[in-house]
Amino acid sequence: MSALARPTHGRVLGGVCAALARRFGTSATTMRVIFLLSCLLPGPQFVLYIALWVLLPSEDRANAAW
């Protein structure tokens, strides 16, 4: 598993789904479909997405820190 950081390439909105897909070894499209399907269920999906967008470092910043 790779480090959890938002990629600079291949992201659509904030890069959260692409980062999670890279972390768990699946495609970004699959992760986006899972997220969209989860939005049909009640819960704080959008709040969680925004929180991850803010909290996850961007890939270029994560590499600079190490």
Backbone bond lengths (Angstrom), bond angles and torsions (degrees), N, CA, C in turn:
res aa  C-N    CA-C-N  psi(-1)  N-CA   C-N-CA  omega(-1)  CA-C   N-CA-C  phi
1 M - - - 1.450 - - 1.522 109.53 -
2 S 1.291 114.59 139.13 1.460 119.70 -179.99 1.528 110.27 -91.28
3 A 1.319 114.83 170.26 1.463 119.75 179.44 1.521 109.86 -67.73
4 L 1.298 115.97 151.12 1.456 121.39 -178.00 1.522 109.19 -88.32
5 A 1.341 115.75 99.52 1.459 122.67 178.79 1.525 107.66 -145.65
6 R 1.329 115.74 144.15 1.463 120.22 179.88 1.530 109.74 -72.19
7 P 1.335 118.38 123.79 1.463 120.42 -178.96 1.521 112.23 -69.93
8 T 1.324 114.98 153.06 1.460 119.07 177.50 1.520 111.39 -84.26
9 H 1.327 117.64 -22.87 1.465 122.32 178.93 1.524 109.03 -117.75
10 G 1.326 116.56 143.12 1.451 121.23 176.74 1.517 114.56 86.65
11 R 1.311 116.85 12.88 1.450 117.92 176.82 1.520 109.94 -101.33
12 V 1.332 115.34 149.92 1.459 120.29 -177.30 1.519 110.48 -99.67
13 L 1.313 117.31 -55.19 1.458 119.49 -178.75 1.525 109.29 -110.01
14 G 1.296 117.23 -75.63 1.461 120.43 -178.58 1.513 113.36 -112.59
15 G 1.322 117.30 -11.83 1.448 120.79 -179.50 1.518 113.79 89.81
16 V 1.317 117.29 6.67 1.470 120.10 -177.87 1.521 110.49 -68.57
17 C 1.316 117.97 -47.76 1.472 120.50 179.97 1.525 111.11 -64.82
18 A 1.317 117.73 -37.66 1.464 120.68 177.45 1.520 111.04 -66.28
19 A 1.323 117.54 -37.94 1.467 120.75 178.08 1.518 111.07 -67.26
20 L 1.327 117.12 -43.34 1.463 120.46 178.74 1.523 111.02 -66.47
21 A 1.327 117.20 -37.71 1.458 120.45 178.43 1.522 110.79 -65.06
22 R 1.310 117.07 -42.83 1.466 120.77 178.21 1.530 110.48 -63.94
23 R 1.322 116.19 -39.34 1.470 121.36 -178.28 1.527 111.70 -65.33
24 F 1.338 116.89 -40.99 1.460 120.99 -175.99 1.523 113.47 -98.94
25 G 1.332 118.20 5.10 1.461 121.82 172.88 1.514 114.81 73.36
26 T 1.307 117.93 35.28 1.457 122.12 177.02 1.528 108.58 -124.67
27 S 1.312 116.67 175.58 1.462 118.80 179.93 1.521 110.37 -81.31
28 A 1.306 115.53 155.11 1.466 120.71 179.31 1.527 110.59 -65.88
29 T 1.305 117.22 -34.17 1.461 120.68 178.79 1.524 110.79 -63.96
30 T 1.314 116.65 -42.07 1.461 120.38 177.57 1.516 110.97 -62.06
31 M 1.311 116.81 -42.76 1.464 120.24 179.96 1.527 110.92 -65.97
32 R 1.323 117.46 -36.88 1.464 120.86 178.45 1.526 111.18 -66.82
33 V 1.337 116.61 -39.51 1.470 120.54 177.80 1.522 110.13 -65.51
34 I 1.332 117.12 -41.66 1.461 120.82 177.48 1.526 110.02 -60.98
35 F 1.326 117.01 -43.01 1.464 120.22 178.76 1.525 111.06 -63.47
36 L 1.322 117.48 -44.89 1.466 119.88 -179.77 1.522 111.57 -63.89
37 L 1.324 117.09 -39.27 1.464 119.83 176.97 1.521 111.21 -67.22
38 S 1.320 117.26 -34.95 1.466 119.82 179.07 1.528 111.33 -68.35
39 C 1.321 116.85 -22.46 1.462 119.86 178.64 1.526 111.61 -69.49
40 L 1.326 117.39 -16.78 1.459 120.65 176.24 1.525 111.32 -75.35
41 L 1.318 117.32 -18.76 1.459 122.20 178.42 1.519 109.66 -91.50
42 P 1.322 116.34 151.99 1.467 117.62 177.09 1.523 110.55 -71.27
43 G 1.307 115.81 142.52 1.454 120.05 179.15 1.511 111.73 152.19
44 P 1.313 116.15 177.17 1.472 121.23 -174.42 1.532 113.36 -92.94
45 Q 1.317 118.35 47.16 1.461 120.49 -175.92 1.521 112.77 -61.19
46 F 1.315 117.24 -43.92 1.467 119.79 -177.36 1.527 111.11 -69.53
47 V 1.318 116.10 -37.24 1.462 119.71 178.03 1.530 109.73 -65.94
48 L 1.327 116.47 -40.96 1.466 120.68 177.59 1.524 110.96 -64.08
49 Y 1.335 117.84 -41.45 1.456 121.21 178.62 1.530 110.66 -61.38
50 I 1.318 116.76 -45.66 1.474 120.62 -179.60 1.525 110.27 -65.98
51 A 1.332 117.10 -39.39 1.466 120.07 178.22 1.529 111.01 -63.74
52 L 1.329 117.53 -41.98 1.465 119.97 177.54 1.522 111.01 -67.16
53 W 1.315 117.47 -35.88 1.460 121.83 177.96 1.530 109.88 -60.50
54 V 1.321 115.76 -40.82 1.463 120.26 -179.25 1.526 111.57 -76.42
55 L 1.332 117.27 -40.97 1.459 121.23 -171.92 1.533 114.73 -83.08
56 L 1.333 117.25 -33.05 1.462 119.36 -179.16 1.523 110.23 -74.63
57 P 1.309 117.25 132.44 1.469 118.72 178.42 1.527 110.36 -74.14
58 S 1.301 115.47 151.95 1.453 120.49 173.49 1.526 108.56 -71.70
59 E 1.309 116.68 152.06 1.457 121.13 -174.73 1.527 112.33 -59.05
60 D 1.325 117.45 -39.28 1.462 119.46 -179.46 1.528 111.46 -68.94
61 R 1.333 117.74 -34.42 1.466 120.50 176.50 1.520 111.86 -73.97
62 A 1.335 117.12 -34.84 1.465 120.70 179.59 1.524 110.10 -66.89
63 N 1.335 117.61 -38.51 1.466 120.68 178.07 1.522 111.34 -69.45
64 A 1.316 117.16 -35.00 1.464 120.38 179.63 1.522 111.43 -69.06
65 A 1.331 116.22 -31.24 1.469 120.03 -179.39 1.523 111.53 -71.03
66 W 1.313 117.38 -28.85 1.466 120.46 -179.15 1.488 108.39 -96.80
